[in-house]
Amino acid sequence: MRQITISRQAARRFLLECLQLGFGPHRPRPLRPLSLPVRIDQLEAVQIDPVARVGRNQDLALLARDNRYRPAALDHLLARGLVFEYRANEASVLPIEDYPVLAGVRRRYRQRLQPILDRYATVVHDVRRRLENDGPLPSRAFMSDKKVLGYWDTGEATTKETSHVLNLLYDAGELMVVRREGTTRFFDLPERVVPEPILSDAAHRSSEEADELLFDKYFRAYRLVRRGNPRLGWSGQPMAERRHMLNQRVRDGRIVEFCIEGVPTPYFVLAADVDRLIFWDTQGNRGWRRPIRFLPPLDNLLWDRERLVDLFSFPYRWEVYVPPGKRRFGVYAMPVLAGDQLVGRIDPELKRPEAALVIHNAEWEPGVGTSALRQAVDAALADWARRLGGDHVVLAAEWSTRQRE
């Protein structure tokens, strides 16, 4: 196949369309919004994060795609067993049908974590026994006065022993989150959660076959892929093996390498998507609307920060784990998407007692910030605040313009 070269605009519009953030000609916006299970299935995964300064990441990502979305809808799917949580693009919500595809990942976690679990054998036994007898149970049901070094402890041991064991068993695939109430997770055993045919499929599927299917799922989720993405394939296998899988697919034609004008890094796309990618390269400025969307820090579009620079000229860093004195923009900076451009960022906080959406910082990208755009963003912020549960917006800092780097 000849070498394909497309414009940055075409790459942006193709990607946004695939990620449900835009609709173009010959693929108009549906008359009815996608049902939530279908939306998650088409996105392949939605990343989870416990930080809820405005809302949960998964809720904000879904709200950006459907302004009628409500968090209770996702919690309902989880409680009904139609979706499950596990590590794909880190902790993610996935369709339950994908449970077998992660069989290899679970086995590798289990093998790596088994020596640690053996050290907590008594606690592990107690957790399993209680879930077998009483499950599902919330994390707070497992009490312990003993503190250990947990995943997020950097020095002093501050994590309850039972909480640490729950996290280990979850990563090893021996427990599942079956319900959420606020920030509280409820756990149960996979054999009581996953439908038997899907559970049997996972048990009998080889890790090699599961990894192959997971690689394809990764590509459907990312759509435009760099060879150097450290999460390539999601399997956690050595990078050499994952790049071998990519090269094999290029050789047999399932994946196509192409170039983006002005971008030195080659990109890869599924062969089935090539026609749509080329379609966008022929459209010029036709067939694109400019809705305003506010994207959470772990939105699907933001998973690859180098791709953001290549396609959008938008450098982005989530500063929630940066020490306060070293933050440049704000603890929860969210990019602002207008049409096919990332035009700025806001640092919002939902003050629930006051029903106020406070914007601590707001910044335009160089060359944008026209009067019409500002008015559109202000109106979109007011509407977004209402959907989050606020009744007014407080702009605590004036809009500024980012300096070119």
ABEGO torsion letter per residue (X at the ends): XBBBBBBAAAAAAAAAAAAGABBBBGBBBBABBBBAAAAAAAAGBBBBBABBAAEBAAAAAAAAABAABBAAAAAAAAAAGABBBBBBBEBBBBBAAAAAAAAAAAAAAAAAAAAAAAAAAAAAAAAAAAAAAAOBBBAAABBBABBBBBAABABBBABBAAAAAAAAAAAAGABBBABBBEABBBBBBAAAABBAAAAAAAAABBAAAAAAAAAAAAAAAAGBBBAABAABGGAGBBAAAAAAAAAAAAAAGABBBBBBBGBABBBBBBAAAAAAAAAAAAAEABGBBBBBBBBBAABAAAABAAAAAAAAGBBBBBAAABBAAABAAEAABBBBBBEABBAEBBBBBBBAAAGBBBBABBBBBBGBGBAAAAAAAAAAAAAAAAAAGBABBBBABBBBBBBBX
